[in-house]
């Protein structure tokens, strides 16, 4: 069976001095779990790897349990296959990411069973600042840089739904796909 490529997006590490994990230790942990072709990208917790399993739910549970034990924190991850990440990038809304001097572009990766339909209902948008689009397991979010302090995305952190997602900016999302394709 051919190995499948994944990226696991960790939430809540290396932010504000909490849950500090060195990328070398994170990589070693994934190798210890038996994954192949393991690499990390930037400090926010992006781990690329290969596995012969296509069971994303079982993989997610295995990773969360191992990381919780190894690094002594309550691990939550969003696991994204190469096929799904390719779809996320290819099916971004028209014009998404093309005006980085005017807008901040983020992708909110949702942890199942949270769906884009359910997540978008819980979000409040500020007219003239925020825009949101639904995708396959994600929400695409843009906010006007000049009024970013007024964005309602900032309030998302205090909502319970925030624990069921992780946010990556558009540049990181695109770079992760590029790394997976190489």
C-alpha positions as CSV (number, residue, x, y, z in Angstrom):
1,X,0.0,0.0,0.0
2,X,1.3,3.5,-0.9
3,X,2.0,5.9,2.0
4,X,-0.4,8.8,2.3
5,X,0.9,12.3,3.0
6,X,-0.6,14.3,5.8
7,X,0.0,17.5,7.7
8,X,-1.1,17.7,11.3
9,X,-1.8,21.2,12.6
10,X,-1.3,21.4,16.4
11,X,-3.2,24.0,18.3
12,X,-2.1,25.8,21.4
13,X,1.7,25.2,21.3
14,X,4.4,27.8,21.4
15,X,1.9,30.6,21.9
16,X,2.3,33.2,24.6
17,X,5.0,31.1,26.4
18,X,2.6,28.2,26.8
19,X,3.1,24.5,25.8
20,X,6.6,25.2,24.5
21,X,7.7,22.3,22.2
22,X,10.9,22.3,20.2
23,X,10.4,21.3,16.6
24,X,13.2,18.7,16.9
25,X,11.4,17.1,19.8
26,X,8.1,17.2,17.9
27,X,9.7,15.5,14.8
28,X,11.3,12.8,17.0
29,X,8.0,12.1,18.6
30,X,6.3,11.5,15.3
31,X,9.1,9.3,14.2
32,X,8.7,7.3,17.5
33,X,5.0,6.9,16.6
34,X,6.2,5.1,13.4
35,X,5.5,7.8,10.8
36,X,7.8,8.3,7.9
37,X,9.2,11.3,6.0
38,X,8.6,13.5,9.0
39,X,9.4,17.2,8.8
40,X,8.1,20.4,10.6
41,X,7.4,23.8,9.4
42,X,7.7,26.9,11.6
43,X,7.2,27.0,15.3
44,X,3.4,27.1,15.3
45,X,3.1,23.3,15.1
46,X,2.9,22.0,11.6
47,X,4.1,18.5,11.1
48,X,4.2,16.8,7.7
49,X,4.5,13.0,7.5
50,X,3.6,9.9,5.6
51,X,1.5,7.0,6.9
52,X,0.1,3.8,5.4
53,X,-3.2,4.5,7.2
54,X,-6.2,6.3,5.6
55,X,-8.2,6.3,8.9
56,X,-7.9,10.0,9.8
57,X,-9.9,9.7,13.0
58,X,-7.7,6.9,14.4
59,X,-4.5,8.7,13.3
60,X,-5.7,11.9,15.1
61,X,-6.5,10.0,18.3
62,X,-3.1,8.3,18.2
63,X,-1.3,11.6,17.7
64,X,-3.2,13.4,20.4
65,X,-2.6,10.7,22.9
66,X,1.1,10.4,22.1
67,X,1.7,14.2,22.2
68,X,-0.3,14.7,25.4
69,X,1.8,12.0,27.1
70,X,5.2,13.1,25.6
71,X,4.7,16.8,26.2
72,X,2.4,16.9,29.3
73,X,-0.4,19.0,27.8
74,X,-3.9,18.3,26.4
75,X,-3.1,17.9,22.7
76,X,-5.7,18.7,20.1
77,X,-4.8,18.4,16.4
78,X,-6.4,18.9,13.0
79,X,-5.2,16.3,10.6
80,X,-5.3,17.2,6.9
81,X,-4.5,14.9,4.0
82,X,-2.5,16.1,1.0
83,X,-5.6,15.6,-1.2
84,X,-7.7,17.8,1.2
85,X,-5.1,20.5,1.5
86,X,-4.8,20.6,-2.2
87,X,-8.5,21.1,-2.5
88,X,-8.5,23.8,0.2
89,X,-5.9,25.8,-1.8
90,X,-7.4,25.1,-5.2
91,X,-10.9,26.0,-4.1
92,X,-10.2,29.2,-2.2
93,X,-12.6,31.9,-3.0
94,X,-11.9,34.0,-6.1
95,X,-9.3,36.6,-5.3
96,X,-8.5,35.1,-1.8
97,X,-4.9,36.0,-0.9
98,X,-4.2,38.4,-3.8
99,X,-4.2,41.7,-1.9
100,X,-1.9,41.1,1.1
101,X,-1.3,44.8,1.6
102,X,-5.0,45.4,2.2
103,X,-6.3,42.2,3.8
104,X,-5.1,39.6,6.2
105,X,-6.1,36.1,4.9
106,X,-6.5,33.2,7.3
107,X,-7.8,29.6,6.9
108,X,-9.7,28.2,9.9
109,X,-9.1,24.4,9.8
110,X,-12.0,22.7,11.6
111,X,-11.7,19.6,13.8
112,X,-14.4,17.1,13.0
113,X,-17.2,16.8,13.8
114,X,-17.3,20.6,13.5
115,X,-18.5,21.5,10.0
116,X,-18.2,24.7,8.1
117,X,-22.0,25.2,8.2
118,X,-22.1,24.9,12.0
119,X,-19.0,27.1,12.5
120,X,-20.1,29.9,10.3
121,X,-23.4,30.2,12.2
122,X,-21.5,30.9,15.4
123,X,-19.3,33.7,13.9
124,X,-20.2,37.3,13.9
125,X,-18.8,39.5,11.2
126,X,-18.1,43.2,11.3
127,X,-19.5,44.9,8.1
128,X,-16.7,46.4,6.0
129,X,-14.0,44.5,7.9
130,X,-14.6,40.8,7.9
131,X,-15.5,38.3,5.2
132,X,-15.9,34.6,5.5
133,X,-16.4,31.8,3.0
134,X,-17.1,28.1,3.6
135,X,-14.8,25.4,2.2
136,X,-14.2,21.7,2.6
137,X,-13.5,21.4,6.3
138,X,-12.4,25.0,6.5
139,X,-13.5,28.6,6.7
140,X,-11.7,31.2,4.7
141,X,-11.5,34.4,6.6
142,X,-10.3,37.8,5.4
143,X,-10.1,41.1,7.4
144,X,-9.2,44.6,6.3
145,X,-5.8,45.3,7.7
146,X,-6.6,49.0,8.3
147,X,-9.4,48.0,10.6
148,X,-8.0,44.7,11.9
149,X,-8.5,45.8,15.5
150,X,-12.2,46.0,14.9
151,X,-12.4,42.5,13.4
152,X,-14.6,40.0,15.2
153,X,-12.1,37.3,14.5
154,X,-10.3,38.6,17.6
155,X,-13.4,37.6,19.7
156,X,-13.2,34.0,18.3
157,X,-10.4,33.1,20.8
158,X,-12.8,33.5,23.7
159,X,-15.5,31.3,22.2
160,X,-15.9,27.6,23.0
161,X,-15.9,26.8,19.2
162,X,-12.3,28.0,19.0
163,X,-11.1,24.8,20.7
164,X,-12.4,22.9,17.7
165,X,-10.3,24.6,15.1
166,X,-6.8,25.9,14.4
167,X,-5.9,29.0,12.3
168,X,-3.2,29.3,9.7
169,X,-2.5,32.3,7.5
170,X,-2.8,31.9,3.8
171,X,0.9,32.0,3.2
172,X,1.5,29.2,5.6
173,X,-1.4,27.2,4.2
174,X,0.0,27.5,0.6
175,X,3.6,26.8,1.8
176,X,2.4,23.6,3.5
177,X,0.9,22.3,0.3
178,X,4.1,23.2,-1.6
179,X,6.1,21.2,0.9
180,X,3.8,18.2,0.7
181,X,4.0,18.3,-3.1
182,X,7.8,18.1,-3.1
